[in-house]
């Protein structure tokens, strides 16, 4: 089944911050952010731009070679204010890379 409607969508986020090392493996990073979602065609009006600030708490571990190598965990909280066509509010994201 192929739908006749086709969409092009782009999401981009830029973050700029300063890393402060707390202890071995731990760091926190206050930052500014701006994100944008664009869709064409946009019949449901979902294109938006938002910006704000946040804080990342990051742990970088060496891991165990038997199970997995280096890994990184980060917990990110941001407040994003509407610049165009969205609501303002907090965003909480957790990321595990290995």
TIMI-2910 file (N, C-alpha, C, CB; in pm, 1 decimal, decimal comma, always signed):
<rs>
+----------+----------+----------+----------+----------+----------+----------+----------+----------+----------+----------+----------+------+
!      n_x !      n_y !      n_z !     ca_x !     ca_y !     ca_z !      c_x !      c_y !      c_z !     cb_x !     cb_y !     cb_z ! resn !
+----------+----------+----------+----------+----------+----------+----------+----------+----------+----------+----------+----------+------+
!    +84,6 !   -118,2 !     +0,0 !     +0,0 !     +0,0 !     +0,0 !    +88,3 !   +123,4 !     +0,0 !    -95,8 !     +0,4 !   +121,6 !  Unk !
!    +70,1 !   +209,3 !    -94,6 !   +145,5 !   +334,1 !   -103,7 !    +46,9 !   +449,4 !   -101,0 !   +233,6 !   +338,6 !   -232,8 !  Unk !
!    +70,1 !   +537,7 !     -7,5 !    -13,6 !   +656,1 !     +6,3 !    +34,3 !   +763,8 !    -90,6 !    -11,5 !   +708,5 !   +152,2 !  Unk !
!    -56,3 !   +835,5 !   -148,7 !    -21,3 !   +941,4 !   -243,4 !    +45,1 !  +1061,1 !   -176,1 !   -144,9 !   +987,2 !   -317,0 !  Unk !
!    +17,7 !  +1080,6 !    -46,5 !    +73,5 !  +1195,8 !    +23,2 !   +216,1 !  +1165,5 !    +67,3 !    -13,7 !  +1234,0 !   +144,5 !  Unk !
!   +308,0 !  +1255,1 !    +36,6 !   +447,2 !  +1241,6 !    +77,4 !   +487,3 !  +1366,7 !   +155,2 !   +540,6 !  +1219,8 !    -46,1 !  Unk !
!   +566,6 !  +1347,4 !   +259,5 !   +609,2 !  +1458,7 !   +343,5 !   +760,4 !  +1461,9 !   +353,0 !   +547,0 !  +1448,5 !   +483,5 !  Unk !
!   +815,1 !  +1581,0 !   +361,4 !   +956,1 !  +1601,2 !   +392,5 !   +961,9 !  +1665,4 !   +530,3 !  +1028,5 !  +1690,1 !   +283,4 !  Unk !
!  +1041,9 !  +1607,2 !   +621,1 !  +1050,5 !  +1657,6 !   +757,9 !  +1196,6 !  +1668,2 !   +800,3 !   +972,5 !  +1566,3 !   +855,1 !  Unk !
!  +1230,6 !  +1778,4 !   +865,8 !  +1366,0 !  +1798,7 !   +918,6 !  +1354,1 !  +1842,8 !  +1063,7 !  +1445,8 !  +1904,8 !   +833,8 !  Unk !
!  +1433,5 !  +1778,5 !  +1150,7 !  +1445,1 !  +1822,9 !  +1289,8 !  +1592,4 !  +1851,0 !  +1316,2 !  +1388,0 !  +1715,3 !  +1390,8 !  Unk !
!  +1621,1 !  +1964,0 !  +1378,6 !  +1759,0 !  +1999,7 !  +1411,3 !  +1761,9 !  +2062,0 !  +1550,0 !  +1818,9 !  +2097,1 !  +1305,4 !  Unk !
!  +1868,7 !  +2031,2 !  +1625,5 !  +1886,7 !  +2092,4 !  +1756,9 !  +2032,0 !  +2133,0 !  +1771,7 !  +1844,2 !  +1995,6 !  +1871,2 !  Unk !
!  +2052,9 !  +2252,2 !  +1823,5 !  +2187,4 !  +2303,7 !  +1848,8 !  +2199,1 !  +2328,4 !  +1998,1 !  +2216,3 !  +2434,9 !  +1766,6 !  Unk !
!  +2310,6 !  +2281,7 !  +2057,7 !  +2338,4 !  +2306,4 !  +2199,3 !  +2480,0 !  +2359,2 !  +2212,2 !  +2319,5 !  +2177,2 !  +2284,4 !  Unk !
!  +2496,4 !  +2458,7 !  +2296,8 !  +2628,2 !  +2514,7 !  +2325,1 !  +2639,9 !  +2532,5 !  +2475,0 !  +2650,7 !  +2650,0 !  +2250,2 !  Unk !
!  +2743,5 !  +2470,8 !  +2533,6 !  +2758,5 !  +2478,6 !  +2678,2 !  +2903,0 !  +2468,5 !  +2722,0 !  +2678,5 !  +2370,4 !  +2744,2 !  Unk !
!  +2921,5 !  +2468,4 !  +2852,8 !  +3053,8 !  +2458,2 !  +2913,9 !  +3053,3 !  +2335,5 !  +3004,4 !  +3090,9 !  +2588,7 !  +2994,2 !  Unk !
!  +3154,1 !  +2249,6 !  +2988,6 !  +3163,4 !  +2125,3 !  +3066,0 !  +3244,1 !  +2150,0 !  +3193,4 !  +3228,4 !  +2011,9 !  +2981,4 !  Unk !
!  +3184,5 !  +2110,1 !  +3307,3 !  +3252,4 !  +2117,8 !  +3436,0 !  +3270,7 !  +1976,3 !  +3489,4 !  +3172,6 !  +2206,2 !  +3537,1 !  Unk !
!  +3396,2 !  +1934,6 !  +3507,1 !  +3425,1 !  +1802,0 !  +3559,1 !  +3402,0 !  +1802,4 !  +3710,2 !  +3570,7 !  +1758,9 !  +3524,8 !  Unk !
!  +3320,5 !  +1708,6 !  +3758,7 !  +3288,4 !  +1700,0 !  +3900,6 !  +3382,5 !  +1601,7 !  +3969,5 !  +3141,4 !  +1657,5 !  +3920,8 !  Unk !
!  +3395,2 !  +1483,0 !  +3911,7 !  +3487,2 !  +1380,5 !  +3962,1 !  +3517,5 !  +1286,7 !  +3846,9 !  +3426,6 !  +1302,4 !  +4085,2 !  Unk !
!  +3590,1 !  +1179,6 !  +3874,2 !  +3627,4 !  +1086,8 !  +3767,4 !  +3502,1 !  +1030,7 !  +3698,7 !  +3713,9 !   +971,4 !  +3823,8 !  Unk !
!  +3486,4 !  +1064,6 !  +3572,6 !  +3374,4 !  +1015,3 !  +3495,8 !  +3250,0 !  +1103,9 !  +3498,9 !  +3339,2 !   +881,6 !  +3544,1 !  Unk !
!  +3236,1 !  +1190,5 !  +3599,1 !  +3115,4 !  +1272,7 !  +3614,6 !  +3140,8 !  +1416,6 !  +3570,8 !  +3067,1 !  +1270,1 !  +3760,5 !  Unk !
!  +3042,8 !  +1474,1 !  +3501,7 !  +3050,6 !  +1614,1 !  +3460,6 !  +2909,4 !  +1671,0 !  +3453,0 !  +3124,0 !  +1628,8 !  +3323,7 !  Unk !
!  +2899,3 !  +1801,5 !  +3469,5 !  +2771,7 !  +1866,2 !  +3440,4 !  +2797,0 !  +1978,2 !  +3340,9 !  +2704,1 !  +1920,7 !  +3570,5 !  Unk !
!  +2696,7 !  +2000,7 !  +3255,2 !  +2713,3 !  +2091,6 !  +3142,5 !  +2591,7 !  +2184,0 !  +3132,3 !  +2733,1 !  +2012,4 !  +3010,6 !  Unk !
!  +2599,4 !  +2306,3 !  +3183,6 !  +2492,5 !  +2402,5 !  +3157,1 !  +2503,4 !  +2446,7 !  +3010,9 !  +2501,0 !  +2526,1 !  +3254,7 !  Unk !
!  +2389,0 !  +2467,5 !  +2944,9 !  +2393,6 !  +2497,8 !  +2802,6 !  +2272,6 !  +2578,5 !  +2757,2 !  +2402,8 !  +2369,9 !  +2722,8 !  Unk !
!  +2288,0 !  +2639,3 !  +2640,3 !  +2177,5 !  +2703,0 !  +2568,7 !  +2140,6 !  +2612,2 !  +2452,5 !  +2215,7 !  +2847,6 !  +2518,7 !  Unk !
!  +2014,2 !  +2613,1 !  +2413,8 !  +1968,9 !  +2525,6 !  +2306,2 !  +1865,0 !  +2595,1 !  +2219,4 !  +1911,5 !  +2396,0 !  +2363,4 !  Unk !
!  +1862,7 !  +2556,1 !  +2094,3 !  +1755,8 !  +2597,7 !  +2003,7 !  +1723,0 !  +2476,4 !  +1916,3 !  +1798,1 !  +2724,0 !  +1916,0 !  Unk !
!  +1595,1 !  +2450,6 !  +1897,8 !  +1555,4 !  +2337,2 !  +1813,7 !  +1444,8 !  +2380,6 !  +1718,1 !  +1508,3 !  +2217,3 !  +1900,6 !  Unk !
!  +1438,8 !  +2307,5 !  +1607,0 !  +1346,3 !  +2344,0 !  +1500,2 !  +1296,5 !  +2217,4 !  +1433,0 !  +1413,7 !  +2438,5 !  +1397,1 !  Unk !
!  +1167,1 !  +2214,8 !  +1403,6 !  +1107,5 !  +2106,2 !  +1324,5 !  +1035,3 !  +2170,9 !  +1207,7 !  +1009,0 !  +2016,7 !  +1410,9 !  Unk !
!  +1064,3 !  +2121,5 !  +1087,9 !  +1003,6 !  +2174,1 !   +966,4 !   +942,9 !  +2058,7 !   +887,8 !  +1107,7 !  +2251,2 !   +880,4 !  Unk !
!   +822,8 !  +2078,4 !   +838,0 !   +757,4 !  +1976,8 !   +756,9 !   +693,1 !  +2042,4 !   +636,2 !   +652,6 !  +1899,3 !   +839,2 !  Unk !
!   +702,6 !  +1975,1 !   +520,7 !   +642,1 !  +2026,1 !   +399,3 !   +584,9 !  +1910,2 !   +318,8 !   +744,7 !  +2105,7 !   +315,9 !  Unk !
!   +459,6 !  +1913,3 !   +283,0 !   +358,4 !  +2010,6 !   +321,8 !   +325,2 !  +1997,2 !   +470,3 !   +231,8 !  +1993,1 !   +236,8 !  Unk !
!   +263,0 !  +2098,6 !   +525,7 !   +234,9 !  +2103,9 !   +669,0 !    +85,3 !  +2127,9 !   +693,3 !   +319,1 !  +2215,0 !   +736,5 !  Unk !
!     +0,4 !  +2032,9 !   +657,4 !   -144,2 !  +2054,5 !   +672,0 !   -191,1 !  +2058,8 !   +817,2 !   -218,9 !  +1946,0 !   +599,5 !  Unk !
!   -112,7 !  +2001,4 !   +908,7 !   -153,5 !  +1997,8 !  +1050,4 !    -78,6 !  +2100,2 !  +1135,5 !   -130,9 !  +1858,3 !  +1107,7 !  Unk !
!     -3,2 !  +2189,2 !  +1071,5 !    +65,4 !  +2299,7 !  +1139,4 !   +157,8 !  +2249,8 !  +1250,7 !    -37,0 !  +2397,3 !  +1197,2 !  Unk !
!   +251,4 !  +2159,7 !  +1216,4 !   +341,8 !  +2101,5 !  +1315,9 !   +483,4 !  +2158,5 !  +1308,4 !   +347,0 !  +1951,5 !  +1298,3 !  Unk !
!   +509,0 !  +2251,1 !  +1220,3 !   +639,5 !  +2316,6 !  +1214,2 !   +655,4 !  +2408,5 !  +1335,6 !   +655,3 !  +2397,0 !  +1081,4 !  Unk !
!   +774,7 !  +2405,3 !  +1399,7 !   +795,1 !  +2491,9 !  +1516,8 !   +942,6 !  +2526,6 !  +1534,7 !   +741,6 !  +2423,8 !  +1643,9 !  Unk !
!   +967,2 !  +2629,4 !  +1617,2 !  +1100,9 !  +2669,4 !  +1660,2 !  +1090,3 !  +2702,0 !  +1808,5 !  +1156,1 !  +2792,7 !  +1576,7 !  Unk !
!  +1186,8 !  +2652,7 !  +1886,9 !  +1188,0 !  +2680,1 !  +2031,2 !  +1332,3 !  +2692,6 !  +2078,6 !  +1113,6 !  +2567,8 !  +2110,4 !  Unk !
!  +1351,1 !  +2760,7 !  +2189,6 !  +1485,2 !  +2779,7 !  +2244,0 !  +1480,6 !  +2795,4 !  +2394,0 !  +1552,2 !  +2900,5 !  +2181,1 !  Unk !
!  +1596,3 !  +2776,3 !  +2457,7 !  +1601,7 !  +2791,1 !  +2602,7 !  +1735,8 !  +2748,4 !  +2658,2 !  +1491,4 !  +2711,0 !  +2667,9 !  Unk !
!  +1732,4 !  +2700,6 !  +2780,9 !  +1854,3 !  +2658,4 !  +2848,5 !  +1832,5 !  +2526,9 !  +2919,0 !  +1900,8 !  +2764,1 !  +2947,5 !  Unk !
!  +1943,8 !  +2466,8 !  +2959,5 !  +1930,8 !  +2338,7 !  +3026,9 !  +2057,4 !  +2298,7 !  +3099,7 !  +1893,6 !  +2232,2 !  +2928,1 !  Unk !
!  +2051,9 !  +2178,7 !  +3154,8 !  +2163,2 !  +2122,7 !  +3230,7 !  +2174,0 !  +1974,1 !  +3197,5 !  +2144,1 !  +2144,9 !  +3384,6 !  Unk !
!  +2295,4 !  +1930,5 !  +3168,2 !  +2322,9 !  +1788,9 !  +3142,6 !  +2408,6 !  +1736,1 !  +3256,5 !  +2394,0 !  +1768,2 !  +3004,2 !  Unk !
!  +2369,8 !  +1621,2 !  +3312,0 !  +2452,7 !  +1547,5 !  +3406,7 !  +2501,2 !  +1423,8 !  +3331,7 !  +2373,0 !  +1509,6 !  +3540,0 !  Unk !
!  +2633,0 !  +1410,6 !  +3314,5 !  +2689,3 !  +1305,6 !  +3229,6 !  +2787,9 !  +1218,2 !  +3308,0 !  +2759,1 !  +1367,6 !  +3107,3 !  Unk !
!  +2777,4 !  +1088,2 !  +3284,7 !  +2874,1 !   +992,5 !  +3340,3 !  +2936,5 !   +915,0 !  +3225,2 !  +2806,0 !   +895,0 !  +3442,9 !  Unk !
!  +3069,8 !   +914,3 !  +3218,8 !  +3141,4 !   +837,9 !  +3118,5 !  +3218,1 !   +727,4 !  +3189,8 !  +3236,9 !   +928,8 !  +3034,8 !  Unk !
!  +3182,5 !   +602,6 !  +3159,2 !  +3246,1 !   +489,1 !  +3224,8 !  +3333,2 !   +410,3 !  +3129,1 !  +3141,7 !   +398,5 !  +3285,5 !  Unk !
!  +3427,1 !   +338,9 !  +3186,4 !  +3516,8 !   +258,2 !  +3104,0 !  +3457,2 !   +122,1 !  +3072,7 !  +3650,6 !   +241,0 !  +3173,2 !  Unk !
!  +3365,7 !    +77,6 !  +3155,0 !  +3299,3 !    -49,8 !  +3128,6 !  +3389,4 !   -169,7 !  +3155,0 !  +3250,9 !    -53,7 !  +2986,1 !  Unk !
!  +3338,7 !   -285,3 !  +3121,2 !  +3408,1 !   -411,4 !  +3138,8 !  +3420,3 !   -474,2 !  +3000,4 !  +3332,7 !   -506,2 !  +3240,1 !  Unk !
!  +3540,8 !   -505,5 !  +2958,1 !  +3560,3 !   -557,0 !  +2822,3 !  +3486,6 !   -688,2 !  +2798,4 !  +3707,8 !   -576,2 !  +2795,0 !  Unk !
!  +3457,9 !   -762,5 !  +2905,0 !  +3385,9 !   -888,3 !  +2888,2 !  +3241,5 !   -864,6 !  +2843,2 !  +3387,7 !   -967,8 !  +3018,7 !  Unk !
!  +3178,3 !   -758,6 !  +2893,7 !  +3038,7 !   -730,5 !  +2861,0 !  +3025,0 !   -620,8 !  +2755,8 !  +2963,1 !   -690,9 !  +2986,3 !  Unk !
!  +3080,1 !   -506,2 !  +2782,4 !  +3084,4 !   -399,8 !  +2682,3 !  +3192,6 !   -301,2 !  +2720,4 !  +2947,1 !   -328,7 !  +2669,4 !  Unk !
!  +3238,4 !   -226,9 !  +2619,8 !  +3347,5 !   -132,1 !  +2640,3 !  +3301,1 !     -3,2 !  +2703,5 !  +3415,1 !   -102,1 !  +2510,1 !  Unk !
!  +3354,6 !   +104,9 !  +2655,7 !  +3319,4 !   +234,7 !  +2712,5 !  +3171,0 !   +263,7 !  +2693,0 !  +3403,9 !   +345,8 !  +2649,0 !  Unk !
!  +3114,3 !   +334,7 !  +2789,2 !  +2974,2 !   +374,6 !  +2780,3 !  +2958,4 !   +514,2 !  +2837,0 !  +2882,7 !   +274,6 !  +2855,0 !  Unk !
!  +2843,9 !   +573,3 !  +2809,1 !  +2814,8 !   +708,3 !  +2856,6 !  +2666,3 !   +716,4 !  +2888,4 !  +2855,9 !   +816,4 !  +2750,9 !  Unk !
!  +2635,9 !   +774,8 !  +3002,6 !  +2497,0 !   +799,4 !  +3040,1 !  +2482,0 !   +948,2 !  +3064,1 !  +2455,2 !   +716,8 !  +3166,8 !  Unk !
!  +2375,4 !  +1006,0 !  +3010,4 !  +2348,6 !  +1146,7 !  +3040,4 !  +2201,1 !  +1168,3 !  +3066,9 !  +2395,2 !  +1236,6 !  +2925,4 !  Unk !
!  +2176,0 !  +1254,1 !  +3163,6 !  +2041,1 !  +1297,2 !  +3196,6 !  +2035,8 !  +1446,2 !  +3166,8 !  +2003,4 !  +1265,6 !  +3347,3 !  Unk !
!  +1939,1 !  +1484,2 !  +3085,0 !  +1933,8 !  +1619,4 !  +3032,8 !  +1798,4 !  +1681,1 !  +3067,8 !  +1957,5 !  +1620,5 !  +2879,4 !  Unk !
!  +1799,4 !  +1797,5 !  +3131,4 !  +1674,7 !  +1870,3 !  +3156,3 !  +1688,5 !  +2007,1 !  +3090,2 !  +1644,3 !  +1883,7 !  +3311,3 !  Unk !
!  +1583,3 !  +2045,1 !  +3017,0 !  +1583,8 !  +2172,2 !  +2946,0 !  +1450,3 !  +2242,8 !  +2966,2 !  +1612,1 !  +2150,9 !  +2795,7 !  Unk !
!  +1456,4 !  +2375,0 !  +2965,0 !  +1334,0 !  +2453,2 !  +2954,8 !  +1336,9 !  +2517,7 !  +2817,1 !  +1321,9 !  +2561,2 !  +3070,7 !  Unk !
!  +1233,8 !  +2489,9 !  +2737,6 !  +1227,5 !  +2544,8 !  +2602,7 !  +1108,9 !  +2639,6 !  +2591,6 !  +1217,2 !  +2431,9 !  +2497,7 !  Unk !
!  +1138,2 !  +2761,5 !  +2548,6 !  +1035,1 !  +2862,8 !  +2528,0 !   +999,1 !  +2868,7 !  +2379,8 !  +1082,9 !  +3002,0 !  +2578,7 !  Unk !
!   +873,4 !  +2890,9 !  +2353,4 !   +825,7 !  +2896,9 !  +2215,6 !   +880,5 !  +3019,9 !  +2144,2 !   +672,6 !  +2897,6 !  +2212,1 !  Unk !
!   +937,2 !  +2998,5 !  +2027,9 !   +975,5 !  +3107,7 !  +1939,8 !   +873,0 !  +3118,1 !  +1827,1 !  +1119,1 !  +3086,4 !  +1883,2 !  Unk !
!   +827,7 !  +2999,9 !  +1781,3 !   +726,7 !  +2997,2 !  +1676,1 !   +643,3 !  +2870,0 !  +1687,0 !   +792,6 !  +3006,9 !  +1537,0 !  Unk !
!   +514,2 !  +2882,5 !  +1707,3 !   +415,4 !  +2776,5 !  +1688,7 !   +429,0 !  +2654,7 !  +1780,5 !   +421,8 !  +2730,6 !  +1549,9 !  Unk !
!   +464,0 !  +2672,6 !  +1906,5 !   +468,6 !  +2560,5 !  +2000,5 !   +444,1 !  +2611,1 !  +2141,7 !   +604,4 !  +2486,7 !  +1992,1 !  Unk !
!   +428,6 !  +2520,3 !  +2235,5 !   +412,2 !  +2556,0 !  +2376,2 !   +547,6 !  +2557,0 !  +2445,4 !   +316,0 !  +2458,2 !  +2447,0 !  Unk !
!   +557,8 !  +2633,1 !  +2552,5 !   +678,8 !  +2635,2 !  +2633,6 !   +668,1 !  +2528,2 !  +2741,0 !   +701,3 !  +2775,1 !  +2697,0 !  Unk !
!   +783,4 !  +2480,2 !  +2789,3 !   +780,1 !  +2382,3 !  +2896,5 !   +913,2 !  +2311,6 !  +2915,3 !   +672,9 !  +2281,5 !  +2870,0 !  Unk !
!   +914,4 !  +2220,2 !  +3012,9 !  +1034,9 !  +2143,9 !  +3045,4 !  +1040,8 !  +2015,4 !  +2964,7 !  +1040,0 !  +2112,3 !  +3194,9 !  Unk !
!  +1164,3 !  +1974,1 !  +2933,5 !  +1189,9 !  +1849,3 !  +2862,0 !  +1294,4 !  +1772,1 !  +2941,4 !  +1237,8 !  +1875,3 !  +2714,1 !  Unk !
!  +1267,4 !  +1644,4 !  +2969,8 !  +1362,4 !  +1557,5 !  +3037,9 !  +1396,7 !  +1442,3 !  +2944,6 !  +1304,9 !  +1505,3 !  +3173,4 !  Unk !
!  +1527,1 !  +1421,2 !  +2921,4 !  +1573,6 !  +1316,7 !  +2831,0 !  +1686,7 !  +1239,9 !  +2898,3 !  +1620,3 !  +1376,8 !  +2695,3 !  Unk !
!  +1684,5 !  +1108,8 !  +2888,7 !  +1793,8 !  +1023,6 !  +2936,7 !  +1850,8 !   +947,9 !  +2818,7 !  +1745,3 !   +925,2 !  +3047,7 !  Unk !
!  +1984,8 !   +941,2 !  +2811,1 !  +2052,6 !   +876,4 !  +2697,9 !  +2158,7 !   +782,2 !  +2750,6 !  +2115,9 !   +981,4 !  +2602,2 !  Unk !
!  +2163,0 !   +660,2 !  +2696,1 !  +2267,2 !   +562,8 !  +2727,1 !  +2336,0 !   +527,3 !  +2596,0 !  +2208,4 !   +434,6 !  +2798,1 !  Unk !
!  +2466,9 !   +551,7 !  +2589,0 !  +2544,4 !   +516,3 !  +2469,2 !  +2646,5 !   +411,0 !  +2508,0 !  +2614,6 !   +641,9 !  +2406,7 !  Unk !
!  +2657,2 !   +309,0 !  +2425,2 !  +2759,9 !   +206,8 !  +2450,4 !  +2806,5 !   +144,6 !  +2321,3 !  +2707,1 !    +98,4 !  +2544,1 !  Unk !
+----------+----------+----------+----------+----------+----------+----------+----------+----------+----------+----------+----------+------+
</rs>
